[in-house]
Amino acid sequence: MTGTVRLHRVFACPPAKLYRAFTEADAYATWLPPYGFTATVHRMEARVGGGFHMSFRNFTTGQSHSFGGTYLELVPPARIRHTDRFDDPALPGEMMVTIDLTAVICGTELAIVQEGIPDQIPVAACYLGWQDSLTKLARLVEPDLQG
């Protein structure tokens, strides 16, 4: 279990809006699944010691996989740390995900570290999935809709 992904991106929105996208179930389901997947959030308790459980479904094949974790650290609107574990026993181990949000002059700098990716998942595939997700995240948080 040595796979690690490090992601960095700047978003044109305030940290609080980006933080909400990670901690509100309907928002999370909108942007987290990569293209070609849908998501269902079965449970989300965004509090330290609380957890989440969700599933992704491949829209083409109909196959799904589920996963969840526990929130270890929530510092609005700056940091989220949680565990992540697949329900599938063929994908063992627990991952650690750290999300840091830093206000910058043009919005928010996002840094994500996902550690402990199971050996069965190629790290390059994780990068590809995260790239889709972050593009979808920008489409959610960057419009400044009023009214």
C-alpha positions, 0 to 999 in steps of 0.5 A: 500500500504505497500509492500516493497522489498529490494534486494542486489547483487554484479555483476562482472562488473563496475557500468557504465555497470550496469547503462546502463542496467537500462537506455537503452530500449533494455537492459532493455527489455532483463533482466527485465521480469521474466522467462516465460515473454517477454517485450516490451519497448514502451517508455523510456526517461532516463532523470529526468522528462522523463519516461518509459512505457512497457509491460510484456506478459506471454508467456504461456497464452498470457496475458499481463500487462503494467506499467510505471513511471517517472524518479525522480533522475538519477546520472550516474553511481550511482543512479536511482529513479523512480515511477512505476504504473500499467495501470490496475486500479485493481492494484492502487497506485504508487510505488517508486523504488530506485536503488543504484550502488556502486563500490566495489573491485570485481565490483558493489554492487546493492541495490534496494528498491521497495516501495508501492507494491499494496496489491494485489501482494504478496511480496514473488511473487515480490521477486521471480520475482526479483530473475529471473530478477537479474539472467538474468541481471548478464548474460547480464552485467557480460560477458566481451566481447571485439571486 
